[in-house]
Amino acid sequence: DNVSGLATGLAWGMTSPYWTITKAGQVEIAGTELMSPESIRAWLKLSYPLSLWELPTHQLREKLAAIPAIADVKIERQLLPPKVIVSIQERKPVARWRSHQQQGFLDASGTIIPQNYYGRTLPKSQLPSLEVLGYDRQYQQQWQKIYPLIDNLSIKITAIDWRNPSNLVLKTELGQVYLGFYKDRLPEKLTALGQSRQLSSKIPLARIIYIDLSNPDAPTVQLKPQPAPRVAKVTATGRD
């Protein structure tokens, strides 16, 4: 009858060699720039031959979405020609990260991406200029607040040192900046830092040891002592 014929047709279709993935080349990886397609295929751990209909797309998507370097994944089946299309949305590194002899990257959300997920050394053109030291996942909420502010500052910041949570330290074009406790009035402290640009027109940057913004209502600047003026020695010479 029609029902049994339809069931037979479906069964044949699901096992048909025309709808079977037989090699890695039939798994197309799209959207990768920093990660390699080969590394994505390796994480999928697919065994061939594999029927398109038996492909566990939900489980595979969850497996890839758990990788720190990946923000989002979409997996689609294509019947003609038979292939699997894996679309990757990578996280964008915005800072280099070092902590406890580990290194990698941070994205704007504060997700830590260990270096090994890229499988290679990123070219200098793709390396973020900002470095973050001592950052841990417990600081993620604060990072999400501080990063947009830092990214929009008119003063260039090259490093954020989180190794002492009671005194967050920035390395800036003006010199070192002490912000004090990392949870305390950060937006106000960064606003005060933005207003400190005029310092460079009043004080030689070489004299600044650090700028203390731990109390943004009363910023202070620690300076090196003024060099003592040089006194030229005048010697008299007599004539014979």
Residue, then its C-alpha position, 0 to 999 in steps of 0.5 A: d500500500n501507499v504507507s508501506g511504500l512511503a516507509t520503504g522509500l524513506a528507509w532507502g533514502m536514509t541509507s542511500p549512498y547518495w546521501t552519505i558523507t564518506k570523507a572529511g572534504q564533505v564537511e565544509i567549514a565556513g567563517t574561520e579566520l583565526m582558527s583552522p578548518e582542520s582543527i574544527r574537523a578534528w574537534l567534531k570527531l566524525s567517523y566515515p561513512l556517515s549518513l546525513w540523516e544520522l548526523p547528530t547536529h544538536q550534539l555537534r553544535e553543543k560540542l563546538a559551542a563549548i570551545p572558548a574561541i567560538a561564539d556561535v555555531k550553525i550546522e546544516r545538511q546539504l543533500l545535493p551534492p551531499k555535504v555538511i556545512v559548519s558555519i563558525q562565528e569566532r570570538k574576536p580577541v581584543a587583548r593579549w592575556r597572561s596569568h599564572q604562566q598561562q597565556g592567550f586572549l580575551d574578547a570583549s565579553g571577558t571570555i578567556i581564549p587559551q592560545n592552543y585553540y588557535g593551533r598557531t601563532l597569530p600574525k602581528s597584524q591580528l594581535p591586539s595591542l592591549e595586554v592584560l595581566g593577572y585577569d581571572r574569570q571572577y573579574q568578568q563582570q568588571w571587565q565588561k564594564i571597564y573594557p568599553l570605557i578603555d576602548n573609547l578613551s582618548i589616552k592610549i592604554t597598552a596594559i591592564d595589570w590585575r595581579n593586585p586586585s586592591n590596586l588595578v594598574l594601567k600602563t598608558e601613554l602618560g605613564q603608570v596609572y593606579l586605580g585602586f580597588y578594581k570594583d570601586r568607582l571605575p567609570e569615574k576613575l577612567t573619566a578622570l584619566g581622560q581629563s589627565r591628557q593636559l598633564s603632558s603640556k604641563i609636566p614632562l612625561a619623563r618626570i611622572i612616576y605614576i598617576d594616582l586615581s584611587n580617589p577620582d575626586a582628588p587625583t595626585v601625580q608622583l613626580k621624580p625630583q627636578p634635576a639640580p641645575r648644572v653650574a659651569k665651573v669658570t677657571a681663570t688663566g693668567r698670562d706670563 
